[in-house]
């Protein structure tokens, strides 16, 4: 696996993954802004784009991973965990947060396996499916 910052030349492929997963390209502008602002990481499996991560630092002055998408044929191979681990190391803030719906069992396992702990929840975003917030402190390397 190889993790790199996204470039404008990757945008079409990133949007394709997102569209495949959610059925629309409504986040194209958001993804484009993240790429433009160096807030999008890509994970490659050999030379194939396996997925991406988007983050921002406007969550109470902390880093927040707002989106992780892994192409279906690459899921359950450690790509999401690798992205989270890398993000934990490069996070521009000491505290790193993310979230997922209560119903997303696979992502809960990824967060827990990556050392994140539950930090709370938000009701009323998706009816009947609370958003579970996760947290980890930045790992400092010598």
Buried (B, 14 or more C-beta within 10 A) or exposed (E): BEBEEBEEEBBEBBBEBBBEBEEEEEBBEBBBEBBEEEBBBBBBBEEEBBBBBBBBEEBEEBBBBBBBBBBEEBBEBBBBBBBBBBBBEBBEBEBBBBBBBBEBEEBBEBBEEBBBEEBEEEEEEEEEEBBBBBBBEBEEEE
